[in-house]
Amino acid sequence: ENNAGKTQPPGGSTPTPSIVGRLIFRKAEPDELICLDKASGKILWSAANNHYEALTPEERSAKPAYAERVDPLVKQLKKEPSAMERIKLRGKIQAALEEIDAPRYKIPRDGHFDSHFGIVGYTMPTPISDGKLVYTWCGMGVAACYDLDGNQQWITPVKAGPLTYASCPALSAGVLAVYLNHLFGIDAQTGEILWEQPKINKNTAALLSSKLAGREVLVTQLGEVINPRDGNLLFRPRGNVSGDTGWSPGVILGDTLYQHK
């Protein structure tokens, strides 16, 4: 009753959807960004964001097995409506990729994260937008940018180390900040990786984009303050703990940061 529209996405996901005007952006495991019409729920477009999609033409032509073994499975996946069949196809694609290029596609992981990712998934980071472009980041270590019609502007793989939880990204000063093992800054217009900050090595919560003392900053789960332009650490609170404290960023009112402890 009073239901304007209902849609079954191609896969489940745990993050909050994002609304941009008449559009809803949500994720689907393990790497898809989906755009829906807010009024009807109709899927307008979708895009996979993974290390295979991020290959350059030169990298693809260097290994003919991509075209022979992987491309047919990817085409089949894009047309397959069944969630269970899609999972099977994903498994076949991953197995083929690992045989073709294990150093690139075999994800370093332990039993803890293997079991947890079956529950929380790779798509925990919420997609974000500046109203003109939409940005997506997933636990596979791939960032991408699209216009609102689904045209890819760039896709960037980030060598972020072993499998772990990824945080919701943030936009600040023309930089897309993403976290996976540590913090990276990506040019929001070009997808170029500008910097990485290994001192930021814990951030389960979303990154916060804000202003402090008149300057644009990024704030982590633990209240660390970073310059988005160069990744320099501006402030780190004393007495931070390493446990799961505060699964959300702090709150800034005026020039005061209120932080979980």
VENRAWO-V584167 format. One record per helix or strand of 3 or more residues. SS is the DSSP state (helix for helix, strand for strand). FROM is the first residue (numbers start at 1). LEN is the number of residues. If there is no record, write none. Layout:
SS & FROM & LEN
SS & FROM & LEN
This chain:
strand & 18 & 3
strand & 23 & 6
strand & 32 & 6
strand & 43 & 6
helix & 57 & 6
helix & 65 & 15
helix & 83 & 18
helix & 102 & 4
helix & 111 & 7
strand & 133 & 6
strand & 142 & 6
strand & 152 & 6
strand & 170 & 3
strand & 175 & 5
strand & 183 & 5
strand & 193 & 5
strand & 208 & 5
strand & 215 & 5
strand & 233 & 3
strand & 251 & 3
strand & 256 & 3
